[in-house]
Amino acid sequence: MAGRIEDYALIGDMQTAALVCRDGTVDWLCLPRFDSHAIFAGLLGTEEHGFWRLGPAHAPDDQPPAATRRGYRGDSLVLESEWDTPRGTVRVTDFMPPRDGAPQLIRIVEGVSGRVPMRSALRMRFSYGRVVPWVHKHEGRTVAVAGPDSVWFDTPAETYGEALTTYADFTVAPGDRIAFTVSWQPSHKEPPPLPEPEQSLEATEDFWREWVEHCTYHGPYREAVIRSLITLKALTYAPTGGIVAAPTTSLPEDIGGVRNWDYRYTWLRDAAITLSSLLRTGYREEARAWREWLLRAVAGDPENLQIMYGIAGERELGEAELDWLPGYENSTPVRVGNGAAHQLQLDVYGEVTEALHLAHMTGLSRNDYASVLQVKLIRYLQKHWQEPDEGIWEVRGPRRHFVHSKVMAWVAVDRTIKLIESGDADGPLEDFKRLRDDIHRDVCEKGYDKERNTFTQSYGSTELDAALLLIPQVGFLPSDDKRVIGTIEAIQRELSTPDGFILRYPTEGQHEGVDGLPGDEGAFLACSFWMADDLAMIGRVDEARKLFEKLLSLRNDLGLLAEEWDPRLKRQVGNFPQAFSHVPLIDTALRLTASGAYGG
């Protein structure tokens, strides 16, 4: 069985990523891209579906020992795991060097003290564990081939095959360093170059050190902010600038349930808010690359804006189920692709426009087509903002007039008006001002419950929705407006877990709720950070800080967060690590620091 979600570490090269468990097992790796088929899919199945374990030797019937300690080397994505054993101490360094050519996962074993027997067990399975490749030797190198893919395994250690697995048994003493490398290459091409592990390690450390130096945040939460920024950078697909929501698919929001989705794509919403956090902490190159990605993805068809695209801008992300995989802790189905790609989610127009506005305000060089696109998006909203949609949470039930969607449509119009007023775009200013007023009036009349003094999830509903916490943050109403304060307090009463974390909206157990799905889910971490933000905005700063620091305590030992926190099981759930959790962590840290209450 795979480890708990929080037992995993992330390593990556900004084109794909691997998850490494505490016991030294790589249970998830897609090659060559985030959205490629996995060669290690044990995370969603068993060892039969592919894994690579590297650690102290243990008896066949024993559990592999967990590392005694682990951590990233400084502000980097280089993972170090150490085991203290009866025979001595050993260290394994795992990393993926940023690359132009073949992707590589490099693992270096180093003896620290004593003489420690070690074992590498490598079971490669292609197509998410379905295909057993042909494994053979080629000029002294081990290669696994199936269809279009080949994976090359290089090490000076002696290897042997047994039970469709490649093993290496060896012993390390102080000063010994033995490297293992897995590289991917299209099977019709020449073998990839021989790896240079030590040089690659030095180059990887240099890359991350230089990148982190650009961070402009130096407040009291710097450690948490830096780790979140590194995580967001790792989720960026370097060749195009696209940003994935998470590097995994089908890690469940409800253990044993059906709420399992593929997050290895670029949601415009997630990418836009990621971009905003990067811009606010000094990272303009990423903003420029994402803006170029957006313009290419939307080019020629802005009226049919999708909520998500492939990492190179692909439009077709058809959803399928992998019935040969039993799922993480028997959570099925395992899905690849995402059928929500063609949903109508009006809020996306607001997030994209807000990101473009922030890029403009922070001095990113003008792009005329971006300005034209922004005006075209508003012309689309003029015709469609009054329609029901699937909303921010991508409900699979009937469309509704979601209040958050209308608020974000208002944001899109408001930011475009500001762009026109600045002289950097041409558009019907007065028409857009009337549109902005119409949307605002509509929301306040139809989305507000006067008796309860709260905005509601959708027009005519009584349910609440944590997305309403964004109303003051986007400037739709000021934070001291009684309707804003009433909404915050209502969400605290009705959507709060006993721990004080926030649910997205009410679910109905085994009955289908507003989202069209059975089952429940955990507290949504982004919403809990939004609550901390709002509490700070309405002057309840101490309460905001306590909630924020409680949320920080949910991170795993490496500072990583999944999508949700299960308050019953006291564990992380959902895809991991999740951009939509790390972005509001950064935003809340910035807001609390700006409040001046913590000496930041």
DAQUIJO-V748363 format. One record per backbone hydrogen bond with DSSP energy under -1.0 kcal/mol. CO is the residue of the C=O (numbers start at 1). NH is the residue of the N-H. E is the energy in kcal/mol with one decimal. If there is no record, write none. Layout:
# DAQUIJO-V748363
{{CO	NH	E} {CO	NH	E}}
This chain:
# DAQUIJO-V748363
{{4	7	-2.1} {5	8	-1.4} {9	20	-2.2} {11	18	-2.9} {14	238	-3.3} {15	34	-1.4} {16	13	-1.7} {18	11	-2.1} {19	27	-1.5} {20	9	-2.4} {21	24	-2.0} {22	67	-2.6} {24	54	-1.7} {25	21	-3.3} {26	52	-1.2} {27	43	-2.2} {28	19	-1.8} {29	39	-2.7} {29	40	-1.3} {33	36	-1.5} {37	31	-1.5} {38	128	-1.7} {39	125	-2.1} {40	29	-1.4} {41	44	-1.8} {42	45	-1.4} {44	327	-2.1} {46	49	-2.0} {47	50	-1.7} {49	41	-1.9} {50	42	-1.8} {51	123	-3.0} {52	26	-3.0} {53	121	-2.8} {55	119	-2.3} {59	62	-1.8} {69	82	-3.0} {71	80	-2.8} {72	74	-1.1} {74	76	-1.6} {78	73	-3.0} {79	94	-2.7} {80	71	-2.2} {81	92	-2.9} {82	68	-1.7} {82	69	-1.7} {83	90	-1.9} {85	88	-1.5} {87	115	-1.5} {88	85	-3.2} {89	112	-2.4} {89	113	-1.9} {90	83	-2.4} {91	110	-3.1} {92	81	-2.5} {93	108	-2.5} {94	79	-2.6} {95	106	-2.6} {103	184	-1.7} {105	182	-2.3} {106	95	-2.0} {107	180	-2.5} {108	93	-2.6} {109	178	-2.5} {110	91	-2.8} {111	175	-1.7} {113	89	-1.1} {116	172	-2.0} {117	57	-2.3} {118	170	-1.7} {119	55	-1.8} {120	168	-1.7} {121	53	-2.5} {122	166	-2.9} {123	51	-1.7} {126	131	-2.6} {127	130	-1.1} {131	126	-2.4} {134	145	-2.1} {136	143	-2.9} {138	141	-1.8} {141	138	-3.1} {142	153	-3.2} {143	136	-2.4} {144	151	-2.5} {145	134	-2.9} {146	149	-2.0} {148	187	-2.4} {149	146	-2.1} {150	185	-2.4} {151	144	-2.7} {152	183	-2.5} {153	142	-1.7} {154	181	-2.3} {160	167	-3.4} {165	162	-2.6} {166	122	-2.8} {167	160	-2.1} {168	120	-2.4} {170	118	-3.8} {172	116	-2.3} {173	176	-2.4} {176	111	-1.9} {178	109	-3.2} {180	107	-3.0} {181	154	-2.6} {182	105	-2.5} {183	152	-3.2} {185	150	-1.4} {186	189	-1.9} {196	200	-2.5} {197	201	-2.3} {198	202	-2.0} {199	203	-2.4} {200	204	-2.3} {201	205	-2.4} {202	206	-2.2} {203	207	-2.3} {204	208	-2.1} {205	209	-2.4} {206	210	-2.4} {207	211	-2.1} {208	212	-2.6} {209	213	-1.4} {211	214	-1.5} {212	215	-2.1} {219	222	-1.3} {221	225	-2.4} {222	226	-3.2} {223	227	-2.1} {224	228	-1.9} {225	229	-2.7} {226	230	-2.7} {227	231	-2.0} {228	232	-2.5} {229	233	-2.6} {230	234	-2.3} {231	235	-1.1} {233	236	-1.6} {235	244	-2.7} {236	238	-1.1} {237	240	-1.4} {237	241	-2.8} {242	237	-3.6} {245	579	-2.6} {248	263	-1.6} {252	574	-2.2} {254	257	-3.2} {258	260	-2.3} {259	253	-2.0} {261	250	-2.6} {263	246	-1.7} {265	245	-1.6} {266	309	-2.0} {267	271	-2.8} {268	272	-2.4} {269	273	-2.3} {270	274	-2.2} {271	275	-2.6} {272	276	-1.9} {273	277	-1.9} {274	278	-2.3} {275	279	-2.7} {276	280	-2.1} {278	283	-3.0} {279	282	-1.3} {281	216	-2.0} {284	288	-2.6} {285	289	-2.5} {286	290	-2.4} {287	291	-2.5} {288	292	-2.0} {289	293	-2.2} {290	294	-3.0} {291	295	-2.3} {292	296	-2.0} {293	297	-2.7} {294	298	-2.5} {295	299	-1.2} {298	301	-2.4} {301	304	-1.4} {302	305	-1.1} {307	268	-2.8} {309	266	-2.8} {310	313	-2.3} {314	310	-2.8} {317	338	-3.0} {320	336	-2.4} {321	323	-1.0} {322	325	-1.5} {327	330	-1.7} {334	322	-2.7} {336	320	-2.9} {338	341	-1.5} {340	343	-2.1} {341	307	-1.1} {344	390	-3.0} {345	348	-1.5} {346	349	-1.0} {347	351	-2.0} {348	352	-2.7} {349	353	-2.0} {350	354	-2.6} {351	355	-2.2} {352	356	-2.4} {353	357	-2.4} {354	358	-2.6} {355	359	-2.5} {356	360	-2.0} {357	361	-2.6} {358	362	-2.0} {359	364	-2.5} {360	363	-1.3} {367	371	-1.7} {368	372	-2.2} {369	373	-3.0} {370	374	-2.2} {371	375	-1.8} {372	376	-2.2} {373	377	-2.4} {374	378	-1.5} {375	379	-2.0} {376	380	-1.8} {377	381	-2.2} {378	382	-2.4} {380	384	-1.3} {381	385	-2.6} {384	387	-2.1} {389	400	-2.3} {390	395	-1.7} {391	394	-1.9} {400	389	-3.1} {400	402	-1.5} {401	459	-2.0} {402	406	-1.7} {403	407	-2.6} {404	408	-2.5} {405	409	-1.7} {406	410	-2.1} {407	411	-1.9} {408	412	-2.2} {409	413	-1.9} {410	414	-3.0} {411	415	-2.8} {412	416	-1.5} {413	417	-2.3} {414	418	-1.9} {415	419	-1.8} {416	420	-2.4} {417	421	-2.7} {418	422	-1.5} {419	424	-1.7} {420	423	-1.4} {427	429	-1.8} {428	432	-2.5} {429	433	-2.2} {430	434	-2.2} {431	435	-2.2} {432	436	-2.6} {433	437	-2.1} {434	438	-2.5} {435	439	-2.4} {436	440	-2.1} {437	441	-2.5} {438	442	-2.3} {439	443	-2.4} {440	444	-2.2} {441	445	-1.8} {442	446	-2.7} {443	447	-2.4} {447	456	-2.3} {449	453	-1.1} {449	454	-1.6} {454	449	-3.2} {457	403	-2.2} {458	461	-2.1} {463	457	-3.0} {465	468	-2.0} {466	469	-2.0} {467	470	-1.8} {468	471	-1.7} {470	474	-2.1} {471	476	-1.7} {478	481	-1.8} {481	485	-2.3} {482	486	-2.4} {483	487	-1.7} {484	488	-2.4} {485	489	-2.4} {486	490	-2.1} {487	491	-2.4} {488	492	-2.1} {489	493	-1.8} {490	494	-2.8} {491	495	-2.5} {495	503	-3.2} {497	500	-2.2} {501	497	-3.0} {502	524	-1.5} {504	466	-2.9} {508	511	-2.3} {509	519	-4.9} {513	516	-1.9} {515	396	-2.5} {517	513	-1.2} {523	565	-2.3} {524	528	-1.6} {525	529	-2.1} {526	530	-2.4} {527	531	-2.0} {528	532	-1.7} {529	533	-2.3} {530	534	-2.6} {531	535	-2.7} {532	536	-1.9} {533	537	-2.1} {534	538	-1.9} {535	540	-2.3} {536	539	-1.4} {539	541	-1.4} {540	544	-2.1} {541	545	-2.8} {542	546	-2.4} {543	547	-2.2} {544	548	-2.6} {545	549	-2.8} {546	550	-1.8} {547	551	-2.2} {548	552	-2.3} {549	553	-1.2} {551	554	-1.5} {552	555	-1.3} {556	559	-2.3} {560	556	-2.2} {561	578	-2.4} {563	525	-1.7} {564	573	-2.2} {565	523	-2.9} {566	570	-1.7} {566	571	-1.0} {571	566	-3.0} {573	564	-2.7} {578	581	-1.5} {578	582	-1.7} {579	583	-2.6} {581	585	-1.1} {582	586	-1.8} {583	587	-2.3} {584	588	-2.8} {585	589	-2.1} {586	590	-2.3} {587	591	-2.2} {588	592	-2.9} {589	593	-2.2} {590	594	-2.4} {591	595	-1.3} {593	596	-1.6}}
